[in-house]
Amino acid sequence: MTTAGDVDSKVIDEAVIDEALRLIDGGLADLLHRELVSTDEISDLLLDVRMLLTAPEMASDSGPLVEAPA
């Protein structure tokens, strides 16, 4: 038997994974057309993905999991 907490957690996990995949896809699409990519850019992309994947541990129910990029 599943509880409401299990369902909420699954929805949050799926939202975080979807957002991380969106970020990865966008970053890869941006990098595809370039011959050289700096390590700083790759580090930033990996840190953004890491932040998204750890967000559920820090997220509250009052706000969005991920803010729109600036």
C-alpha positions in Angstrom: 0.0 0.0 0.0 1.4 3.4 -1.0 1.0 6.5 1.1 0.5 10.1 0.0 4.1 10.8 1.1 5.4 8.1 -1.2 3.5 9.5 -4.1 4.6 13.1 -3.4 8.2 11.9 -3.1 8.0 10.1 -6.4 6.5 13.2 -8.1 9.3 15.4 -6.7 12.0 12.9 -7.7 10.6 12.7 -11.3 10.4 16.5 -11.5 14.0 16.9 -10.3 15.2 14.2 -12.8 13.3 15.8 -15.6 14.8 19.2 -14.8 18.3 17.7 -14.6 17.8 16.0 -18.0 16.6 19.3 -19.5 19.7 21.1 -18.1 22.0 18.4 -19.5 20.3 18.4 -22.9 20.5 22.1 -23.1 24.2 22.2 -22.1 25.1 19.5 -24.6 23.2 21.2 -27.4 25.1 24.4 -26.6 28.5 22.6 -26.5 27.9 20.5 -29.7 28.6 23.3 -32.0 31.9 24.2 -30.5 35.4 22.8 -31.0 36.8 23.8 -27.6 35.0 23.9 -24.3 36.6 25.2 -21.1 36.8 23.0 -18.0 35.1 25.9 -16.2 32.0 25.5 -18.4 31.9 21.7 -17.9 32.4 22.2 -14.1 29.5 24.7 -14.0 27.2 22.3 -15.9 28.1 19.4 -13.6 27.6 21.5 -10.5 24.2 22.7 -11.7 23.2 19.0 -12.3 24.5 18.1 -8.8 22.5 20.9 -7.3 19.3 19.8 -9.0 19.7 16.2 -7.9 20.3 17.2 -4.3 17.5 19.8 -4.3 14.8 17.5 -3.0 16.7 17.1 0.3 16.7 20.8 0.8 13.4 21.8 -1.0 10.4 23.0 0.9 6.8 22.5 -0.2 6.3 26.3 -0.5 8.5 27.0 -3.5 9.6 25.6 -6.9 12.4 23.0 -6.9 14.4 24.9 -9.4 14.5 28.5 -10.3 14.4 29.5 -13.9 17.9 30.3 -15.3 18.9 33.9 -15.4 
